[in-house]
Amino acid sequence: MSPRDLKVGVLLPLWNGSLNGETAGIARNRAFARHAEAAGLDSVWFTDHLYWEAYVDFRAVGLQLPEELKGVKGGQWECWTAAAAVAATTSRIHLGTLVCNTTFRNPALLARMVDNVTELSEGRLILGLGAGDFISEHQAYGFDFTRHVGRFEESLQILKPMLRGETVSLQGEFHRVEDAALLPKSAFRAPPLMIGTLKGKPRMSRLVAQHADMWNCMIAFGDSALETYRDAWAPILAACEKWDRDPVTLSQGATVAVDFTAGPFGPMPSAVPFRGSLSEIAARFAEYADAGAEHVSVIPHPWNEDGLDRLGEVLALLRA
């Protein structure tokens, strides 16, 4: 893909303490999204977590955090109510979930929520889904995390056809619906389905190949190097070949960290972000585009309006 055509978005500071050390309320997140829109960015993204202990939960996804973070807990504003608020107060920018955790919500109810935000945003939604990864929040909030990938696959059998306007009945192992339909149904087209993965394990890779319009790898908390992205794409490409999916029809993307400061990367000490001058950072994005990425979302530092403005300048360099 041409770097000029690469879409670039930003994650909203929904976590406690994520607005460069401050906690941004919903109103500040709405303003942040409008600022991103004015800066020329293509998208804003909503993570979907509730509560975590990063030292424990990030070990489960292969990252070892400093010992001083042991026992420190965090949380964030709920994904879909925040998305509805932002959808109603923006006009151009796309909104994406990165990614909606299917263990938190009944899939038929989730279809209703997705369709509502599709309507509110006038078709600007990207539906990112995942199977969940943080054990702490499931234990704390009483959600069952056992066989979470199986639950994810069964959720897709309800969610996808309902969003296409079908009436769905399913007596599954985890979910039961009978003649479930979206009434009323938004007149806007169902959002593209993005599936996010971390390690590219065989079952999730198969589900990407079989169901997704878009794929995203979350590498912002580790090393955002191009080689990390290529390593994450390799099992997805293999799954496409195995399950007879033309990989050209699957839009590729990544979430990376970008540091516009000379100090430590504030949002996460384990991150190895893009760094350098604005033109050097733009060159890193161009490498991703050359590797096939179509949409890159960013956790910036500083994670505030200043970081947004600098990211907008990088985007302008890409499109010059």
C-alpha positions as CSV (number, residue, x, y, z in Angstrom):
1,M,0.0,0.0,0.0
2,S,1.2,3.6,-0.7
3,P,2.1,5.4,2.6
4,R,-0.1,8.2,1.3
5,D,-3.1,6.0,1.6
6,L,-2.3,4.6,5.1
7,K,-5.0,5.3,7.6
8,V,-3.8,6.4,11.0
9,G,-5.8,6.6,14.2
10,V,-5.4,7.1,18.0
11,L,-6.5,5.3,21.1
12,L,-8.7,7.3,23.4
13,P,-7.3,7.8,27.0
14,L,-10.1,5.8,28.6
15,W,-7.9,4.3,31.3
16,N,-7.4,5.9,34.7
17,G,-4.3,8.0,34.6
18,S,-3.8,7.6,30.8
19,L,-4.2,11.3,29.8
20,N,-0.5,11.9,30.4
21,G,-0.9,11.0,34.0
22,E,-4.4,12.4,34.5
23,T,-7.8,10.6,34.3
24,A,-10.0,11.9,31.5
25,G,-13.7,11.8,32.0
26,I,-16.1,11.0,29.2
27,A,-16.5,14.7,28.3
28,R,-12.7,15.0,28.0
29,N,-12.6,11.9,25.8
30,R,-15.3,13.4,23.6
31,A,-13.2,16.6,23.3
32,F,-10.1,14.5,22.6
33,A,-11.9,12.7,19.7
34,R,-13.0,16.0,18.2
35,H,-9.4,17.2,18.5
36,A,-8.3,14.1,16.7
37,E,-10.9,14.8,14.0
38,A,-9.6,18.4,13.6
39,A,-6.0,17.2,13.4
40,G,-6.8,15.1,10.4
41,L,-6.6,11.6,11.9
42,D,-8.7,8.9,10.4
43,S,-10.0,7.1,13.5
44,V,-10.3,6.9,17.3
45,W,-10.3,3.6,19.1
46,F,-11.9,2.3,22.3
47,T,-10.3,-0.5,24.3
48,D,-12.7,-2.8,26.1
49,H,-11.4,-3.6,29.6
50,L,-13.0,-3.1,32.9
51,Y,-10.4,-3.7,35.7
52,W,-6.9,-5.2,35.7
53,E,-3.7,-5.8,37.6
54,A,-1.2,-5.2,34.8
55,Y,1.7,-7.0,36.5
56,V,-0.3,-10.3,36.5
57,D,-2.4,-9.8,33.3
58,F,0.4,-8.7,31.0
59,R,2.5,-11.8,32.0
60,A,-0.4,-13.8,30.5
61,V,0.3,-12.2,27.2
62,G,4.0,-12.5,27.3
63,L,5.2,-9.2,28.8
64,Q,7.1,-8.9,32.1
65,L,6.5,-5.6,33.8
66,P,8.7,-4.0,36.6
67,E,8.3,-5.4,40.1
68,E,7.2,-2.1,41.4
69,L,3.9,-2.5,39.5
70,K,3.0,-5.6,41.3
71,G,-0.4,-5.2,43.0
72,V,-1.2,-1.9,41.2
73,K,-4.7,-2.1,39.7
74,G,-6.4,-0.1,37.0
75,G,-9.6,0.2,35.0
76,Q,-11.3,2.3,32.4
77,W,-14.6,3.7,31.2
78,E,-16.9,1.1,29.6
79,C,-16.4,0.8,25.9
80,W,-19.8,1.0,24.3
81,T,-21.3,3.8,26.3
82,A,-18.2,5.8,25.7
83,A,-18.4,5.0,21.9
84,A,-22.1,6.1,21.8
85,A,-21.1,9.4,23.5
86,V,-18.3,10.0,21.0
87,A,-20.4,8.9,18.0
88,A,-23.0,11.5,18.8
89,T,-20.5,14.4,19.1
90,T,-18.2,13.8,16.0
91,S,-19.0,14.0,12.3
92,R,-16.2,12.5,10.1
93,I,-13.8,10.4,12.1
94,H,-14.2,6.6,12.2
95,L,-14.8,4.9,15.6
96,G,-13.4,1.4,16.3
97,T,-13.3,-1.0,19.2
98,L,-9.9,-2.4,20.0
99,V,-11.2,-4.9,20.7
100,C,-14.6,-5.6,22.1
101,N,-14.4,-8.6,24.5
102,T,-17.1,-11.1,23.7
103,T,-16.9,-12.7,27.2
104,F,-18.5,-9.6,28.7
105,R,-21.8,-9.4,26.9
106,N,-24.5,-11.7,25.5
107,P,-23.8,-11.7,21.7
108,A,-27.4,-10.8,20.8
109,L,-27.4,-7.9,23.1
110,L,-24.0,-6.9,21.7
111,A,-25.5,-6.9,18.2
112,R,-28.1,-4.5,19.4
113,M,-25.5,-2.2,20.9
114,V,-23.3,-2.3,17.8
115,D,-26.3,-1.5,15.6
116,N,-27.1,1.5,17.9
117,V,-23.6,2.9,17.6
118,T,-23.7,2.3,13.8
119,E,-26.8,4.4,13.7
120,L,-25.4,7.1,16.0
121,S,-22.2,7.4,14.0
122,E,-24.0,7.2,10.6
123,G,-22.0,4.2,9.5
124,R,-18.6,5.3,10.8
125,L,-18.1,2.3,13.1
126,I,-15.4,-0.5,12.8
127,L,-16.4,-3.5,14.9
128,G,-13.2,-4.9,16.4
129,L,-13.8,-8.2,18.4
130,G,-11.6,-10.4,20.5
131,A,-11.8,-13.4,22.8
132,G,-10.5,-11.6,25.9
133,D,-7.2,-11.8,27.7
134,F,-7.1,-10.3,31.2
135,I,-7.9,-12.9,33.9
136,S,-8.2,-10.4,36.7
137,E,-11.2,-8.5,35.4
138,H,-13.1,-11.7,34.7
139,Q,-12.6,-12.9,38.3
140,A,-13.4,-9.5,39.8
141,Y,-16.6,-8.9,37.7
142,G,-17.8,-12.5,37.7
143,F,-17.4,-13.3,34.0
144,D,-16.5,-16.9,33.0
145,F,-13.2,-17.0,31.2
146,T,-13.1,-20.7,30.7
147,R,-12.9,-21.8,27.0
148,H,-13.0,-18.1,26.0
149,V,-12.0,-18.8,22.4
150,G,-14.9,-21.3,22.1
151,R,-17.2,-18.7,23.5
152,F,-15.9,-16.2,21.0
153,E,-16.5,-18.5,18.0
154,E,-20.0,-19.2,19.1
155,S,-20.7,-15.5,19.6
156,L,-19.7,-14.9,16.0
157,Q,-22.4,-17.3,14.9
158,I,-25.0,-15.0,16.5
159,L,-23.5,-11.6,16.1
160,K,-22.6,-11.7,12.4
161,P,-25.9,-12.7,10.9
162,M,-27.9,-10.5,13.2
163,L,-25.8,-7.5,12.0
164,R,-26.6,-8.5,8.4
165,G,-30.3,-8.3,9.2
166,E,-31.0,-12.0,9.6
167,T,-33.2,-13.6,12.3
168,V,-31.1,-16.0,14.3
169,S,-31.9,-19.1,16.4
170,L,-29.1,-21.1,18.0
171,Q,-29.0,-23.6,20.8
172,G,-25.3,-23.5,21.5
173,E,-23.0,-24.7,24.2
174,F,-22.6,-21.2,25.7
175,H,-25.5,-19.1,24.3
176,R,-29.1,-19.6,23.3
177,V,-31.2,-17.3,21.1
178,E,-34.6,-17.9,19.5
179,D,-35.7,-15.8,16.5
180,A,-33.4,-13.0,17.6
181,A,-33.5,-10.0,15.3
182,L,-32.6,-6.3,15.2
183,L,-35.9,-4.3,15.1
184,P,-35.5,-1.5,14.2
185,K,-32.3,-2.1,12.2
186,S,-30.0,0.8,11.2
187,A,-30.2,1.7,7.5
188,F,-26.5,2.0,7.5
189,R,-24.4,-0.9,6.3
190,A,-23.2,-3.3,9.0
191,P,-19.7,-2.3,10.2
192,P,-16.6,-4.1,8.9
193,L,-15.6,-6.9,11.3
194,M,-12.1,-6.7,12.6
195,I,-10.6,-9.5,14.7
196,G,-7.6,-8.7,16.9
197,T,-5.0,-11.2,17.9
198,L,-1.9,-11.2,20.1
199,K,0.1,-14.3,19.4
200,G,-1.5,-15.7,16.3
201,K,-2.5,-19.1,17.8
202,P,-4.1,-21.6,15.3
203,R,-7.7,-21.3,16.3
204,M,-7.9,-17.5,16.5
205,S,-5.9,-17.3,13.2
206,R,-8.5,-19.6,11.6
207,L,-11.3,-17.4,12.8
208,V,-9.7,-14.4,11.3
209,A,-9.3,-16.2,8.0
210,Q,-12.9,-17.4,8.0
211,H,-14.8,-14.4,9.4
212,A,-12.9,-11.1,9.4
213,D,-12.9,-8.2,7.0
214,M,-9.9,-6.7,8.9
215,W,-7.2,-8.0,11.2
216,N,-5.2,-6.1,13.9
217,C,-2.3,-7.0,16.0
218,M,-1.8,-5.2,19.3
219,I,2.0,-4.7,19.7
220,A,2.1,-1.3,21.3
221,F,2.9,-2.7,24.7
222,G,5.9,-4.6,23.4
223,D,8.2,-3.8,20.5
224,S,6.6,-1.8,17.7
225,A,9.3,-2.8,15.2
226,L,8.3,-3.8,11.7
227,E,9.7,-7.3,12.3
228,T,7.2,-7.8,15.2
229,Y,4.4,-6.9,12.9
230,R,5.6,-9.3,10.2
231,D,5.9,-12.1,12.8
232,A,2.3,-11.5,13.9
233,W,1.0,-11.5,10.3
234,A,2.8,-14.8,9.3
235,P,0.3,-17.2,11.1
236,I,-2.6,-15.2,9.8
237,L,-1.3,-15.6,6.2
238,A,-0.7,-19.3,6.8
239,A,-4.3,-19.6,8.0
240,C,-5.6,-17.8,4.9
241,E,-3.8,-20.3,2.8
242,K,-5.1,-23.3,4.8
243,W,-8.7,-22.1,4.9
244,D,-8.9,-20.9,1.3
245,R,-9.1,-17.2,2.0
246,D,-7.4,-14.8,-0.4
247,P,-5.2,-12.7,2.0
248,V,-5.6,-9.7,-0.4
249,T,-9.3,-9.5,0.8
250,L,-8.2,-9.2,4.4
251,S,-7.3,-5.7,5.5
252,Q,-4.2,-5.7,7.7
253,G,-3.5,-3.4,10.6
254,A,-1.6,-2.9,13.9
255,T,-1.6,-0.9,17.1
256,V,1.8,0.7,17.8
257,A,3.4,3.0,20.3
258,V,4.8,6.4,19.2
259,D,7.0,8.5,21.5
260,F,7.4,12.2,20.7
261,T,9.5,12.8,23.8
262,A,13.0,12.1,24.8
263,G,12.1,10.4,28.1
264,P,10.6,7.0,29.1
265,F,7.4,5.9,27.3
266,G,4.8,7.0,29.8
267,P,1.8,4.8,29.1
268,M,3.7,1.4,29.5
269,P,7.2,0.7,30.6
270,S,7.5,-2.4,28.5
271,A,7.0,-0.6,25.2
272,V,9.6,0.0,22.5
273,P,7.9,2.7,20.5
274,F,8.6,4.6,17.3
275,R,11.0,7.4,18.2
276,G,12.9,10.2,16.4
277,S,12.1,13.3,14.4
278,L,8.7,13.7,12.9
279,S,10.1,12.7,9.5
280,E,11.8,9.6,11.0
281,I,8.5,8.6,12.7
282,A,6.7,9.1,9.4
283,A,9.3,6.8,7.8
284,R,8.4,4.1,10.3
285,F,4.7,4.4,9.3
286,A,5.7,4.2,5.7
287,E,7.5,0.9,6.3
288,Y,4.3,-0.5,7.7
289,A,2.4,0.6,4.7
290,D,5.0,-1.0,2.4
291,A,4.6,-4.2,4.4
292,G,0.8,-4.3,3.7
293,A,-0.7,-2.4,6.6
294,E,-3.8,-0.4,5.7
295,H,-4.7,1.0,9.1
296,V,-2.4,1.7,12.1
297,S,-3.7,2.9,15.5
298,V,-1.4,4.6,18.0
299,I,-0.8,4.9,21.7
300,P,1.1,8.2,21.7
301,H,3.3,9.8,24.3
302,P,2.4,12.4,25.4
303,W,-1.1,11.0,25.4
304,N,-2.8,14.4,25.2
305,E,-3.7,17.0,22.7
306,D,-0.1,17.9,22.1
307,G,0.6,14.3,21.1
308,L,-2.4,14.4,18.8
309,D,-1.1,17.5,17.1
310,R,2.3,15.9,16.5
311,L,0.6,12.7,15.2
312,G,-1.4,14.9,12.8
313,E,1.9,16.5,11.6
314,V,3.3,13.0,10.9
315,L,0.2,12.1,9.0
316,A,0.6,15.3,6.9
317,L,4.2,14.2,6.1
318,L,2.9,10.8,4.9
319,R,0.4,12.4,2.6
320,A,2.6,15.2,1.3
